[in-house]
Amino acid sequence: MLKNICFSKRVFSNRLPAIFSRTIVNLSTNELRQTFLKYFEKNDHLRLPHSSLVPKDDKSIFFTNAGKSFSINITSFLCSFSPHKQVTTIQPCIRTGGKHNDLDNVGKTPRHHTLFEMLGNFSFSSYDKSKAIHLAWNFLTDELQIPANRLRVSVLAEDQNTFDVWKNEIKLSDDQIILNDTNENFWTMGDSEGPCGTCTEIFWNLDRQDISPNHPDQWMELWNIVFMDKWQDADNISNLSSLSIDTGMGLERLASVLQNKQDNFDTDEFQYIITGIKNLINNNSTPTKKFEFNQEKINEHYKIIADHIRSASMLIAQGITPSNTGQGYVLRRIIRRAIRSAYQIGAANGLLCKTFPLVEQSIGKIYSELVDNKTKILQVLQTEETSFFSNLQRGMKILKNNVDKCPRHNLSPEVVFKLYDTYGFPIDLTRIILSENGKSFDIDEVEKLISEAKLRSKTGSNIESPMDPNEHTKLNYYLQSLDNDKVFNTFKGYVEDINIYSPQSCKIISKKLISSNKLALVINPCPFYALGDGQVSDLGILSPHEFSPIFYDVCEVKTTPSKNCTVVIIKPQTLDQFDNGAKNSNHTLPKINDELFEINNNVKCYIDADYRRRISANHTASHILLSALRKIISEKITKQFCFIGPDHFILDFRYKYKLTNSQIDEIQSLVNFWAQRNLEANTHVVHLHKAKNNYGALGNYGENPDPLKLARVVEFKEVNKFPPKDTPPSLLAPILNQKRPKYKNWYRKIIDFQPSVVSSELCDGTHLDSTIGIYPFFILSQSEIGSGLLRLFCAAGQPASDKLIELNDYFHNVANISFNQDKIFTTTSNKYIEKLNAADRINIGELEPFYANLSRESYSEISKEMIKTIKSNVLEKKANGVWIKTASRSIQDAFSSDYFLNKNFFKSVIDEEIVKANQQILFGISNQKQIQYEDIPIKVSIMINNPSPQLIKSWIKSRISHLSSTQPGYIHIVVQDHQICVAVGDELAKLYLGSKLIDKKNVVNKLIELKLVRVKSSGGNVNVVLKTPVDASNDDSIKEFMNSISPLLSSSSPVANNASE
């Protein structure tokens, strides 16, 4: 129901004429939504439901950021192609990046939000400028009774038609019409191809007392009306055959006008949430420390929490989950910024989950997806809040200590990187915290550290750059200078461009000596591929001229920051590993002679073809694997990250469940099937909009891409007609049918959905010219690296063949261990072993490198076979002793997870130590470390069951000894069957020397206090055993044990619960 209020004469008497005291409609935000839609329905507009916040057909933006997005299939919205001529909508929008990024301003200004609602009406060749203006003006002044004298408009100076409507038809005075240039009143889609045209805006007078009447901040934009009658392409702007209207008005801004508020956050729906947050914090029974005392900043934090919980809830409801890339990372940033604001004002862990019902109550009736997905939203919020809150506490301590120490204004990039990498601080969150303390940091240096860390992480090893830090610095300066000087070259090294087995002649256009034995060269064209698209760079050799006897090793290939120039780094080295005739066994140069490389001279370049082919096989296989995942698992699967190396590749993708063995079998078989189909590779360099619309290419288009930007599309598709359905598609099919009867005729299922185009992706990497080279393909292992984020470790082609040979050798060695356990030895001296011939000995240490490449399932099967065989063959005590050492190191635990000690459960011990520490401080003894009880990690490990306690002695004590020596920073609790052991790692023991808190006897006492264990005496020794044995093969038994031990552990874990790898 509409309610009327009157602006008081006291408010306006000094600033506004008497006409401003007329009545104005006062509506709640929800009443305003309905009033807007009903008004335009009354004026023959079709009400349409809102679109998804996550664009389904537009990969060019992360989220819907305006009332109507015309960037995809724009012609379907224009002219005669439009299915509806007059439309009205209320569209929720997210603006957190690119051109429209409001994230940093939330809470600091009255009108910036990550989530806001856009009221809009649209005409597709239906009405003209005059009607569009009249509809808007009448809604404001007649329907809502907003005083006309408190409004003004802006018009493009050259748009006489629009000016005449406002002047002659609406009857505005000259001082109510502001004339602007094209920067203000000509709307385009940025630099992208698409519709454009003049626009007119309606502004509201805020009547602020603290600034002059004509100050720009005195006027708030309410409504933008765009007249799209032109088309912009790369060259010019042309006229369209008809006019379309696109309008947008912020719901929150209009609500502030009708509710007589200067700040959007003071309107009813925001105040409902903010008041609820205050009540939750004030009524919290658990006292927490408050870190912000400035009332203005506290209010800012309340606004941030209220805004961010709305946007986070909406994104989760529409299928986005937190991750480290893309849309998921935007969501994670929003949640973590809200958690930090909650932390600052003294909220306990769990505030966001408790705040969601306020969101549900305020806008759940409008957006039913919030109600339908309530359980999922609460689960995601709880998981994110639990995992980040404890890290935030520790990270804030680190940040505070370093802010106090850092000179002048810049914080060390290493500290910022540590907060990002170890504690999960988004870079922009660190920047905000530092800005509040008058500090900053070098973002370029931080991004460099992140890039290097990603490379090391994705390769699965600590790959070091062949350059030292000084060389890196000089090279980075050189790369930047090339961009500054606009130096560029062309990469010409794809298989469709050159024969990679033949030498290539290239011209030197720039050079830089970066050390005595490293030279950076810019050659054109460049046949060497630089690190990019997840793929490692090429290797090769280079000679100063065609007949030179001297060759230089190409040790690294990099691109400039703009990606417009590729730089080759060479060093002198004797190389004889190439089979293309480029050998040199007589020259090894300690220093490089840069005078041999004159500008404009040609050099001979030789690509390491075998190295390139191995990389290309893995890259091609990654594309085919992604298609197989989409076919077998889910069409929604997208690549999160991919590392492509010469020996293996890693693919990260988002999926909420680990793949089953049968799914892995199907995926491997489908990839091998497509490999043997010899699918042909086709590449196309086209504009982005054609890549998406014509080729259906998948990939990362960015948030606001230029549709006219050129991109490379790599396709793999069938060339010949598909064979009859009774033709076996793969040599693997008979084996699959024999091994797994339920997959009989499985290959026929493949044929049924076999497409002509198997894969189409945006990609700048190198590939094979067909898929035959990726056979054989297999998945080495899978692991969960985050919430709903899986990683597959794979190999294809020659790298896969090499891995199969390695694994075959490994299985032979395992068999030897099983049947010759009396010959096993370790590095420990053993007189019994010394009697054996060297050829008969088996060193278990030599097998350890193979463990990392095995999946958990494969490893478990091998372990079971080893145990079974040894169970039947253990005949003498000394062999059993060697088995214990082997088992403690080689057989993984059934369950393992990291936690912190629960400080509340250990409160009596902690209080005693604090008193003790304070007493020592009074007597001049520094013992501060004893009271740092918050960060004491504890690892709980459950070993696999002992299959034969009578024959095989338990290896629990050897296991805990091994764990505490290899992971010395933990308190370890290890369980096997009815046995339980506690140990303290050496590093932790040294750090808290003499502390009762990390004394294993104290932990055992707590286990007794929980009635988990009973005391058992034997032979004068006192031990504790579990009252209820743990069955490691039974998930319920493991869960029951973890529940019973949970009082020892804090709810915040430094690492999410992960099984041992």
PARODREN-536199 format. One record per residue (C-alpha): x, y, z. Coordinates in steps of 0.05 Angstrom, whole numbers, padded with zeros to 5 digits, always signed. Example, Ala and Ser with C-alpha at 12.3 -4.5 7.8 and 13.67 -1.06 7.14 Angstrom:
<sites>
+00246-00090+00156/+00273-00021+00143/
</sites>
This chain:
<sites>
+00000+00000+00000/+00027+00069-00018/+00044+00116+00039/+00054+00190+00032/+00103+00234+00071/+00119+00307+00065/+00190+00333+00063/+00194+00382+00121/+00201+00455+00106/+00258+00457+00156/+00300+00412+00111/+00289+00450+00047/+00272+00521+00067/+00341+00550+00057/+00359+00511-00005/+00297+00495-00046/+00235+00532-00068/+00169+00520-00035/+00145+00473-00090/+00195+00422-00062/+00150+00410-00002/+00099+00372-00043/+00083+00300-00022/+00125+00242-00046/+00107+00169-00046/+00143+00128+00007/+00151+00055-00011/+00187-00004+00017/+00239-00033-00030/+00195-00092-00046/+00134-00047-00059/+00178-00006-00106/+00195-00069-00146/+00122-00085-00156/+00102-00013-00171/+00155-00008-00226/+00135-00073-00260/+00060-00059-00257/+00070+00011-00286/+00105-00016-00348/+00057-00074-00354/+00001-00023-00355/+00039+00011-00412/+00040-00052-00455/+00107-00081-00433/+00118-00156-00423/+00145-00173-00354/+00202-00223-00361/+00237-00261-00305/+00308-00241-00288/+00366-00274-00323/+00418-00315-00287/+00475-00278-00252/+00521-00327-00288/+00514-00316-00364/+00500-00382-00397/+00518-00362-00469/+00567-00306-00456/+00635-00328-00433/+00663-00258-00443/+00639-00235-00374/+00640-00271-00307/+00573-00244-00283/+00513-00206-00310/+00531-00133-00296/+00474-00094-00328/+00399-00098-00339/+00407-00125-00409/+00471-00154-00439/+00476-00145-00514/+00546-00174-00523/+00520-00242-00546/+00477-00251-00608/+00461-00177-00608/+00423-00180-00673/+00370-00224-00640/+00351-00165-00595/+00348-00113-00649/+00298-00095-00703/+00252-00148-00731/+00291-00206-00699/+00267-00191-00628/+00214-00240-00602/+00183-00185-00559/+00177-00111-00576/+00168-00081-00507/+00198-00113-00445/+00207-00096-00371/+00252-00133-00321/+00286-00127-00254/+00355-00156-00262/+00403-00172-00205/+00474-00152-00225/+00544-00166-00198/+00600-00115-00208/+00666-00140-00181/+00717-00133-00237/+00738-00102-00303/+00705-00038-00326/+00650-00046-00274/+00686-00060-00208/+00651-00035-00146/+00683-00084-00097/+00735-00037-00068/+00685+00019-00056/+00633-00022-00017/+00621+00009+00051/+00663+00070+00036/+00611+00105-00006/+00535+00109+00001/+00518+00077-00065/+00568+00022-00085/+00548-00051-00080/+00573-00118-00106/+00501-00140-00116/+00448-00090-00139/+00383-00093-00177/+00371-00057-00243/+00301-00034-00261/+00294-00032-00336/+00247-00024-00394/+00266-00041-00466/+00239-00026-00534/+00260-00063-00597/+00239-00020-00656/+00174-00005-00620/+00174+00067-00595/+00215+00130-00604/+00256+00176-00560/+00197+00218-00541/+00157+00159-00513/+00217+00131-00476/+00228+00198-00442/+00154+00208-00425/+00149+00137-00395/+00208+00150-00349/+00187+00221-00330/+00115+00202-00316/+00136+00143-00272/+00179+00188-00229/+00136+00250-00224/+00065+00221-00229/+00069+00149-00203/+00120+00164-00148/+00103+00239-00139/+00177+00259-00140/+00181+00336-00146/+00199+00356-00217/+00239+00416-00192/+00286+00369-00156/+00305+00332-00219/+00350+00351-00277/+00374+00315-00340/+00436+00310-00383/+00436+00307-00459/+00489+00301-00513/+00501+00372-00540/+00492+00348-00612/+00427+00309-00598/+00377+00364-00615/+00318+00316-00618/+00327+00293-00546/+00338+00365-00523/+00272+00386-00557/+00233+00331-00521/+00258+00354-00453/+00250+00427-00469/+00185+00430-00509/+00147+00368-00487/+00168+00358-00414/+00175+00433-00405/+00241+00433-00367/+00277+00499-00357/+00345+00510-00389/+00381+00503-00323/+00350+00434-00314/+00382+00409-00380/+00457+00397-00378/+00493+00391-00445/+00552+00343-00447/+00601+00316-00497/+00607+00243-00522/+00648+00222-00461/+00587+00231-00418/+00526+00221-00462/+00545+00171-00516/+00539+00098-00496/+00582+00043-00527/+00604-00027-00507/+00674-00002-00493/+00721-00018-00551/+00679-00078-00571/+00638-00086-00633/+00564-00075-00620/+00505-00026-00616/+00515+00045-00590/+00480+00111-00588/+00466+00175-00550/+00436+00172-00480/+00401+00218-00432/+00405+00213-00356/+00359+00236-00301/+00390+00262-00236/+00362+00274-00165/+00381+00332-00121/+00407+00304-00055/+00403+00373-00021/+00466+00360+00018/+00482+00416+00067/+00557+00403+00068/+00571+00421-00005/+00550+00476-00053/+00484+00469-00092/+00521+00461-00159/+00573+00412-00134/+00574+00348-00177/+00564+00305-00115/+00499+00342-00101/+00466+00304-00158/+00454+00228-00159/+00442+00193-00224/+00375+00156-00223/+00360+00133-00293/+00399+00124-00357/+00360+00120-00423/+00401+00096-00483/+00379+00106-00555/+00413+00050-00594/+00409+00071-00667/+00481+00060-00688/+00532+00004-00694/+00606+00008-00676/+00658-00037-00708/+00734-00035-00712/+00734+00020-00765/+00675+00066-00757/+00605+00078-00730/+00546+00066-00778/+00471+00076-00772/+00423+00020-00757/+00358+00014-00794/+00315+00026-00732/+00318+00051-00660/+00320+00007-00598/+00314+00033-00526/+00354+00006-00467/+00342+00037-00398/+00369+00023-00329/+00354+00051-00260/+00385+00027-00195/+00332+00000-00147/+00373+00016-00085/+00383+00088-00106/+00310+00099-00120/+00291+00067-00054/+00336+00116-00018/+00299+00174-00051/+00230+00148-00033/+00251+00131+00038/+00286+00199+00047/+00355+00169+00060/+00422+00196+00038/+00455+00127+00041/+00431+00064+00005/+00451+00023+00066/+00399+00061+00108/+00342+00034+00066/+00295-00019+00095/+00324-00083+00066/+00396-00066+00083/+00378-00041+00152/+00341-00106+00166/+00406-00144+00153/+00452-00094+00188/+00408-00092+00250/+00407-00168+00252/+00483-00171+00247/+00490-00123+00306/+00442-00165+00348/+00481-00229+00331/+00547-00198+00352/+00519-00165+00415/+00483-00229+00437/+00543-00274+00425/+00555-00315+00488/+00629-00328+00471/+00671-00266+00485/+00716-00246+00427/+00769-00194+00417/+00751-00130+00379/+00802-00099+00333/+00766-00037+00307/+00744+00020+00352/+00733+00077+00303/+00657+00082+00297/+00660+00105+00224/+00702+00043+00207/+00657-00002+00247/+00596+00022+00208/+00636+00010+00144/+00648-00062+00165/+00574-00073+00179/+00558-00048+00108/+00610-00094+00078/+00583-00155+00113/+00511-00138+00094/+00529-00126+00021/+00576-00186+00014/+00530-00237+00047/+00476-00217-00004/+00521-00225-00065/+00555-00288-00039/+00488-00322-00024/+00461-00305-00093/+00524-00331-00128/+00524-00397-00089/+00449-00405-00103/+00465-00401-00178/+00517-00455-00177/+00583-00419-00163/+00628-00450-00111/+00691-00419-00081/+00756-00436-00117/+00823-00405-00135/+00805-00385-00206/+00752-00350-00247/+00683-00339-00219/+00697-00383-00159/+00755-00338-00138/+00712-00276-00142/+00663-00310-00095/+00719-00331-00048/+00745-00259-00047/+00676-00233-00029/+00667-00284+00027/+00737-00273+00056/+00729-00197+00055/+00665-00206+00095/+00700-00253+00144/+00755-00201+00154/+00703-00147+00169/+00669-00193+00219/+00736-00207+00252/+00751-00133+00258/+00687-00118+00296/+00693-00177+00344/+00648-00228+00312/+00659-00302+00327/+00671-00355+00274/+00605-00372+00241/+00574-00303+00233/+00560-00310+00159/+00520-00374+00167/+00479-00340+00221/+00469-00279+00177/+00442-00317+00116/+00371-00324+00146/+00367-00248+00146/+00381-00248+00071/+00330-00303+00061/+00277-00264+00098/+00292-00198+00062/+00297-00220-00011/+00281-00295-00010/+00210-00283-00034/+00237-00245-00094/+00293-00294-00110/+00267-00363-00096/+00334-00395-00112/+00358-00371-00044/+00304-00413-00010/+00312-00473-00056/+00388-00476-00045/+00389-00457+00029/+00425-00521+00051/+00479-00513-00001/+00490-00439+00015/+00498-00454+00089/+00546-00511+00075/+00591-00469+00030/+00591-00410+00078/+00607-00455+00137/+00664-00490+00100/+00695-00425+00076/+00687-00390+00142/+00716-00448+00182/+00776-00457+00136/+00794-00383+00132/+00778-00356+00201/+00837-00389+00237/+00883-00371+00179/+00858-00299+00184/+00876-00296+00257/+00947-00320+00245/+00955-00279+00182/+00933-00215+00216/+00986-00226+00269/+01039-00234+00216/+01014-00173+00178/+01012-00130+00241/+01083-00150+00260/+01110-00134+00191/+01071-00069+00183/+01102-00045+00248/+01172-00062+00222/+01167-00043+00148/+01203+00021+00129/+01168+00079+00097/+01108+00055+00058/+01123-00011+00023/+01112-00079+00054/+01158-00136+00030/+01128-00174-00030/+01150-00238+00004/+01104-00224+00063/+01045-00208+00018/+01058-00272-00021/+01062-00313+00043/+00995-00285+00065/+00965-00303-00003/+00998-00372-00010/+00998-00398+00061/+00939-00362+00094/+00893-00351+00035/+00892-00275+00038/+00866-00247-00029/+00916-00196-00055/+00863-00141-00056/+00846-00155+00017/+00918-00146+00038/+00920-00082-00003/+00859-00055+00034/+00887-00073+00103/+00953-00039+00086/+00919+00023+00058/+00884+00030+00125/+00953+00033+00157/+00983+00080+00104/+01024+00024+00072/+01027-00009+00003/+01067-00061-00035/+01096-00075-00104/+01041-00113-00140/+01087-00133-00198/+01136-00167-00151/+01080-00204-00116/+01051-00228-00182/+01120-00252-00202/+01125-00293-00138/+01055-00322-00150/+01073-00342-00221/+01136-00377-00200/+01100-00414-00144/+01045-00436-00192/+01096-00465-00239/+01130-00504-00183/+01063-00528-00156/+01033-00549-00223/+01094-00588-00244/+01091-00627-00180/+01164-00612-00166/+01210-00556-00145/+01233-00535-00215/+01284-00480-00208/+01297-00427-00261/+01365-00434-00295/+01379-00362-00276/+01401-00332-00210/+01363-00273-00178/+01410-00219-00208/+01399-00248-00277/+01324-00249-00265/+01325-00175-00247/+01365-00155-00309/+01321-00198-00353/+01256-00168-00325/+01282-00097-00337/+01300-00118-00408/+01231-00148-00421/+01197-00085-00396/+01242-00041-00438/+01223-00081-00501/+01150-00065-00487/+01166+00008-00474/+01203+00012-00541/+01146-00026-00575/+01193-00082-00599/+01155-00142-00624/+01167-00206-00663/+01127-00264-00690/+01125-00335-00663/+01129-00383-00721/+01139-00451-00691/+01074-00489-00699/+01075-00554-00738/+01030-00522-00790/+01082-00467-00800/+01149-00503-00801/+01184-00570-00801/+01208-00574-00729/+01262-00624-00750/+01296-00573-00796/+01339-00513-00777/+01305-00445-00781/+01339-00381-00803/+01320-00321-00759/+01341-00248-00756/+01368-00215-00693/+01330-00151-00678/+01352-00139-00605/+01399-00167-00553/+01419-00159-00480/+01476-00190-00442/+01446-00208-00374/+01508-00243-00345/+01576-00267-00367/+01546-00331-00395/+01473-00312-00410/+01450-00272-00470/+01378-00252-00485/+01360-00248-00559/+01299-00224-00596/+01297-00261-00663/+01245-00255-00717/+01210-00300-00732/+01220-00340-00668/+01211-00416-00674/+01218-00429-00599/+01153-00433-00558/+01154-00392-00493/+01123-00413-00427/+01048-00401-00433/+00979-00433-00432/+01005-00480-00379/+01058-00508-00427/+01133-00506-00412/+01179-00471-00461/+01219-00504-00516/+01292-00525-00512/+01341-00526-00569/+01407-00499-00595/+01427-00438-00635/+01489-00420-00676/+01512-00349-00693/+01512-00364-00768/+01501-00422-00816/+01572-00448-00817/+01592-00434-00745/+01623-00492-00707/+01598-00463-00641/+01529-00478-00614/+01492-00446-00556/+01441-00479-00511/+01371-00447-00511/+01358-00453-00437/+01295-00410-00429/+01243-00374-00472/+01202-00317-00444/+01152-00265-00467/+01147-00192-00449/+01091-00170-00402/+01049-00149-00463/+01060-00217-00495/+01079-00181-00560/+01151-00203-00560/+01186-00270-00548/+01257-00270-00519/+01305-00329-00524/+01358-00337-00469/+01421-00375-00491/+01484-00399-00456/+01547-00433-00481/+01546-00508-00473/+01573-00570-00507/+01513-00607-00535/+01512-00674-00570/+01441-00698-00555/+01409-00676-00620/+01400-00722-00679/+01393-00667-00731/+01467-00657-00743/+01477-00599-00695/+01533-00628-00653/+01593-00597-00621/+01641-00636-00578/+01702-00590-00582/+01675-00525-00553/+01653-00510-00482/+01652-00436-00468/+01652-00409-00397/+01633-00340-00423/+01589-00318-00479/+01616-00275-00535/+01559-00228-00552/+01599-00197-00609/+01583-00259-00650/+01510-00238-00649/+01504-00173-00689/+01438-00138-00697/+01406-00154-00765/+01449-00217-00773/+01416-00284-00783/+01424-00342-00734/+01409-00416-00744/+01358-00445-00695/+01347-00519-00680/+01286-00539-00639/+01295-00600-00595/+01243-00638-00635/+01238-00699-00589/+01227-00654-00528/+01175-00613-00567/+01138-00675-00591/+01133-00703-00520/+01104-00637-00495/+01056-00632-00554/+01031-00703-00543/+01014-00686-00471/+00981-00620-00492/+00938-00653-00545/+00919-00707-00495/+00897-00654-00445/+00846-00627-00495/+00820-00697-00511/+00817-00714-00437/+00775-00652-00423/+00726-00673-00477/+00722-00744-00448/+00708-00715-00379/+00651-00673-00408/+00622-00734-00442/+00627-00783-00385/+00625-00741-00321/+00590-00674-00335/+00582-00624-00392/+00595-00568-00341/+00667-00589-00328/+00717-00535-00346/+00792-00531-00340/+00815-00493-00279/+00889-00502-00293/+00934-00546-00335/+01009-00559-00331/+01039-00589-00394/+01109-00618-00388/+01151-00667-00428/+01140-00726-00381/+01069-00716-00356/+01012-00666-00353/+00966-00644-00297/+00893-00624-00306/+00853-00589-00251/+00778-00585-00257/+00719-00573-00212/+00676-00633-00192/+00646-00647-00123/+00663-00722-00121/+00726-00762-00131/+00724-00804-00194/+00709-00878-00183/+00753-00932-00212/+00700-00949-00264/+00696-00875-00285/+00771-00872-00292/+00769-00935-00335/+00716-00905-00380/+00753-00840-00388/+00819-00874-00404/+00786-00919-00454/+00749-00862-00489/+00813-00821-00495/+00850-00881-00523/+00793-00895-00571/+00796-00823-00597/+00871-00828-00601/+00868-00888-00647/+00815-00855-00689/+00872-00810-00712/+00831-00746-00705/+00860-00690-00746/+00883-00624-00715/+00857-00560-00747/+00875-00490-00725/+00838-00425-00740/+00859-00354-00722/+00794-00315-00717/+00760-00259-00678/+00737-00279-00608/+00664-00274-00626/+00673-00322-00684/+00714-00369-00641/+00655-00373-00594/+00596-00370-00642/+00624-00405-00704/+00670-00457-00673/+00641-00464-00604/+00710-00459-00575/+00715-00467-00500/+00766-00430-00458/+00778-00369-00415/+00751-00309-00452/+00763-00261-00394/+00712-00217-00359/+00707-00162-00412/+00739-00188-00476/+00745-00150-00541/+00703-00191-00590/+00748-00167-00647/+00811-00192-00614/+00844-00249-00653/+00848-00317-00620/+00874-00385-00640/+00824-00443-00640/+00850-00515-00639/+00801-00567-00664/+00806-00643-00665/+00755-00676-00710/+00739-00737-00753/+00763-00733-00824/+00736-00798-00853/+00667-00828-00847/+00656-00866-00783/+00662-00942-00790/+00604-00990-00780/+00581-01002-00709/+00607-01073-00708/+00678-01049-00720/+00719-01051-00655/+00744-00980-00644/+00804-00997-00601/+00853-01053-00585/+00832-01042-00513/+00759-01062-00525/+00768-01138-00521/+00809-01129-00457/+00757-01083-00427/+00701-01132-00443/+00739-01190-00413/+00762-01153-00351/+00697-01117-00336/+00635-01154-00362/+00590-01097-00343/+00625-01056-00397/+00612-01107-00451/+00599-01072-00518/+00619-01008-00482/+00654-00983-00544/+00587-00983-00581/+00562-00932-00531/+00620-00887-00552/+00600-00893-00624/+00529-00870-00608/+00553-00803-00584/+00615-00796-00627/+00615-00724-00653/+00649-00699-00716/+00686-00648-00674/+00713-00680-00611/+00748-00619-00582/+00748-00544-00597/+00786-00497-00550/+00821-00430-00548/+00895-00448-00544/+00962-00418-00562/+01002-00481-00545/+01035-00531-00591/+01000-00596-00612/+01009-00658-00653/+00979-00657-00723/+00934-00716-00703/+00914-00756-00641/+00949-00820-00661/+01011-00795-00625/+00977-00792-00557/+00967-00867-00554/+00974-00898-00503/+00942-00852-00452/+00930-00867-00379/+00914-00832-00314/+00970-00841-00264/+00932-00814-00204/+00878-00767-00179/+00876-00723-00117/+00831-00671-00084/+00869-00606-00079/+00811-00564-00052/+00737-00563-00039/+00707-00595-00101/+00772-00588-00140/+00803-00650-00171/+00872-00660-00201/+00889-00714-00252/+00962-00733-00263/+00967-00763-00333/+01015-00783-00388/+01005-00795-00463/+01045-00821-00522/+01120-00834-00511/+01118-00805-00439/+01062-00855-00423/+01102-00912-00452/+01161-00892-00409/+01117-00891-00347/+01088-00960-00363/+01159-00988-00368/+01176-00956-00301/+01114-00984-00268/+01127-01053-00297/+01196-01052-00265/+01164-01030-00200/+01115-01087-00199/+01172-01136-00210/+01208-01105-00151/+01145-01111-00108/+01140-01184-00126/+01213-01192-00105/+01197-01160-00038/+01138-01206-00027/+01174-01271-00042/+01244-01253-00018/+01230-01214+00045/+01290-01245+00080/+01336-01209+00030/+01307-01139+00041/+01355-01089+00071/+01355-01016+00087/+01411-00966+00094/+01419-00990+00166/+01477-01038+00176/+01454-01109+00184/+01502-01167+00196/+01452-01218+00171/+01445-01181+00104/+01520-01176+00096/+01523-01251+00087/+01481-01245+00023/+01511-01234-00045/+01502-01163-00070/+01461-01187-00129/+01410-01219-00082/+01397-01157-00041/+01336-01113-00050/+01341-01040-00028/+01272-01015-00010/+01297-00943-00015/+01305-00951-00090/+01231-00962-00097/+01208-00899-00062/+01210-00853-00123/+01155-00896-00154/+01106-00884-00097/+01091-00812-00115/+01064-00832-00183/+01014-00883-00157/+00941-00870-00143/+00916-00883-00072/+00875-00942-00098/+00935-00974-00134/+00980-00964-00075/+00929-00995-00027/+00922-01057-00072/+00998-01065-00075/+01003-01058+00001/+00950-01112+00011/+00986-01160-00035/+01052-01147+00002/+01019-01161+00069/+00984-01224+00044/+01048-01254+00017/+01090-01236+00077/+01036-01264+00123/+01046-01332+00091/+01122-01328+00087/+01146-01296+00151/+01183-01352+00185/+01238-01320+00225/+01243-01261+00271/+01297-01222+00234/+01256-01221+00170/+01196-01197+00209/+01239-01140+00237/+01258-01117+00167/+01185-01121+00147/+01166-01074+00204/+01215-01021+00180/+01190-01029+00109/+01117-01025+00128/+01126-00964+00172/+01154-00924+00113/+01119-00954+00053/+01046-00970+00071/+01002-00910+00073/+00951-00897+00128/+00877-00909+00117/+00862-00839+00144/+00904-00779+00162/+00884-00707+00178/+00913-00644+00209/+00883-00604+00266/+00901-00557+00323/+00899-00573+00397/+00834-00549+00427/+00856-00494+00475/+00791-00497+00514/+00800-00571+00530/+00872-00558+00552/+00853-00494+00589/+00879-00517+00657/+00947-00533+00628/+00949-00468+00589/+00930-00426+00650/+00984-00460+00691/+01036-00446+00637/+01016-00373+00630/+01024-00363+00704/+01091-00398+00702/+01114-00356+00642/+01092-00291+00675/+01130-00309+00739/+01192-00323+00699/+01185-00257+00662/+01180-00221+00730/+01246-00252+00750/+01278-00230+00685/+01273-00297+00649/+01246-00293+00577/+01202-00353+00564/+01149-00323+00518/+01145-00384+00472/+01111-00426+00526/+01046-00386+00520/+01040-00389+00444/+00990-00445+00450/+00943-00425+00393/+00983-00454+00335/+01002-00523+00360/+00985-00572+00303/+00965-00644+00315/+00961-00699+00264/+00915-00759+00273/+00932-00821+00232/+00894-00887+00228/+00936-00944+00200/+00909-01002+00160/+00891-01063+00201/+00944-01115+00218/+00919-01177+00179/+00955-01227+00224/+00977-01203+00293/+01001-01273+00310/+01052-01275+00253/+01065-01202+00237/+01085-01156+00294/+01049-01090+00294/+01088-01033+00262/+01052-00976+00299/+01113-00955+00340/+01158-00955+00278/+01104-00916+00241/+01098-00861+00294/+01174-00857+00299/+01177-00848+00223/+01122-00795+00222/+01151-00755+00280/+01220-00753+00246/+01194-00736+00176/+01141-00687+00202/+01174-00658+00265/+01127-00598+00272/+01067-00639+00297/+01041-00676+00357/+01024-00745+00327/+00969-00792+00348/+00972-00858+00311/+00921-00915+00317/+00922-00987+00292/+00868-01035+00313/+00865-01029+00390/+00933-00996+00396/+00945-00920+00403/+01011-00883+00407/+01028-00810+00419/+01093-00774+00399/+01118-00703+00394/+01159-00681+00335/+01230-00657+00349/+01218-00586+00323/+01156-00577+00365/+01191-00605+00427/+01249-00556+00418/+01202-00497+00408/+01163-00512+00472/+01219-00542+00513/+01193-00562+00581/+01121-00545+00565/+01067-00591+00594/+01021-00573+00536/+01061-00613+00485/+01083-00667+00534/+01056-00733+00506/+01039-00756+00577/+00992-00697+00583/+00958-00716+00518/+00951-00788+00542/+00920-00763+00606/+00869-00725+00565/+00854-00789+00526/+00842-00824+00593/+00798-00766+00615/+00756-00776+00552/+00749-00851+00571/+00777-00870+00503/+00832-00914+00529/+00846-00961+00587/+00911-00972+00623/+00944-01040+00612/+01004-01067+00651/+01049-01120+00621/+01118-01142+00644/+01126-01082+00689/+01109-01034+00632/+01046-00991+00632/+01012-00979+00565/+00945-00952+00542/+00900-00986+00492/+00835-00965+00460/+00772-00990+00494/+00741-00999+00425/+00787-01021+00368/+00785-00981+00303/+00770-01019+00239/+00808-00980+00186/+00768-01013+00130/+00702-00988+00159/+00685-00914+00148/+00635-00915+00206/+00688-00941+00253/+00736-00886+00233/+00681-00834+00240/+00662-00859+00309/+00734-00855+00332/+00743-00784+00304/+00679-00761+00339/+00703-00790+00405/+00771-00755+00400/+00743-00689+00374/+00744-00653+00442/+00820-00655+00437/+00819-00619+00370/+00798-00549+00350/+00743-00540+00298/+00792-00500+00255/+00841-00542+00218/+00903-00515+00183/+00890-00563+00126/+00822-00588+00106/+00810-00661+00122/+00849-00699+00070/+00867-00772+00068/+00940-00787+00062/+00967-00784-00007/
</sites>
